[in-house]
């Protein structure tokens, strides 16, 4: 091995291949790589090893080369693929993405040709010796030791497999994270179908992003019959979103033939079924485990790097807090959450890419700080979509943060222009300062859910208040939006609440027992036809256009709960009654929040 090879500069053969304490690895002298690029320069080369490719690792490697033409950069990748679109894997499973090759973003050959970066696939990081600045790696041919000046860890996260009896032992159980997982499922289903020529039943364990994407795409396959989602908590997206915002998604899954069991505890798994407490046997020829991920912390912990509950600890430059020469990025780290005010894992592609880029900046002397996360995400569920940003009610409650919320139902663009559809938007905010804390948007696939979510994400990242939302000047033309934009409307309603122009209660307050309907005089200000189609228990119907003339019918002895379809007429009724001296509250989000939020059984009387 020539010492002019960039990864072994200034090392003797004895230093390079010193036998470490890993008896299970067969160490041998590797042959010189045919692809190894030899770069000569009068400058001292900085030896940078990046362990892990895909989002964080590859964005770090390519940014490094753009900033430093002379650094020696090696990327180690445990698997055979250096850069692929793992977020697209569920859609490849369903045939929406017809060719796996479309998921391959970069190849080792292209990375080497364009960026002069050495890519070593099928090369696994085994251990780190911080004192000597060396790493031990394992390849199919054996193992060796490599020297670094700077080490970047981009090891990602691994799927969490619940400790359910029989789950790990049976055939046909897969995760859905890598191209290897995708190929494994395809091979298994092909073999099963060729043997018995019948459709299979699939069970998905977990009801968040990957689980619901997997369920939809399994339903699209011709070789799959029944798809069942099993979620341990009381709703899909249990931590990320609020119940009334995800209930439309659960209905959409059911509408498309997917069975959904929430509050469902799996007790055991057999060769052809899953046993669920309170449900019984669910047939399962195929099981996909999508129960979340856990940061890969074993190697960092063995190297003495500080780790938190959910990931490796890093500073704002993505340096590990234990070693200034080691950086960590992506799903394996804890970073600052701007809303919750604490470090936590955020397993998303966007943050991983930015972190890799910023780590490269700092390695090259730039003082660019990572500003933290707000957890912006969006998910397609058949013809519905949900966008999520910031904190949910549950997350705010767990951290002890005070908050208020409002729900609005604006249309995505001018209602008179063809194709408009109504969205459901919830924002959460500080009740005193008005600072925006979270947002959730639900609508159809043509409802531009992603656009509204992105605007809210920008507002949260900028530290904006609900008052700022009112004053945002956003692009408008009838095909694209409304003069009073969706986000403006959420700001108007929240602003009214903070300024004392309205007092609200939420459907969830009654459904979850914090309020009692019998304590209120319930007033429905919709039309008689709307009222006849369903209304809140015990409600009295007085059309908003008649309310002023019929005020004498409203009982002053009780607090009045006024509501309409989506909240606006209820707000008008509130203002009339309040100024007439009534003790009154408006039902946030109106009757639509009752129906779409899944509170029908507890709050609604049906009349046909």
ABEGO torsion letter per residue (X at the ends): XBAABAAABGBBAAAAABBBBBAABBBBBBBBBAABBBBBBABBBBBBBBBEBEAAAAAAAAAAAAABAABBBBBBBABABABBBAAAAAAAAAGABABAAAABABBAAAAAAAAGBBBBBGBBBABBBAAAGBBBBBBAAEBBBBBBABBBBBAEBBBBBBBBBGAAABBGBBBBABAAAAAAAAAAAAAAAAAAGBBBBBBBBEABAAAAAAAAAAAABAABBBBBBBBABABBGAAABBAAAAAAAAAAAAAAGBBBBBGBBBABBBAABBBBBGAEBBBBABBBBBAEBBBBAAAAAAAGBBBBAAEBBBBAAGBBAABAABBBBEAABBBBBAAAGBBBBBBBAAAAAAAAAAAAAAAAGBBBBBAEBAGBBBBBBEABBBBBBEBBAAAAAAAGBBBBBBBBBBBABBAABBGBBBBBBBBBBBAAAGBBABBBBBBBAAAGAAAAAAAAAAAAAAGBBAAAAAABBBBBBAAABBABBAAAAAAAAAAAAAAGABBBBBAAAAAAGABBAAABBBBBABBAAAAAAEBBBGBBBBBAAAAAAAAAABBAABBBBBBBAAGAAAAAAAAAAAAAGBBBBBBBGEAAAAAAAGAAAAABBBBX
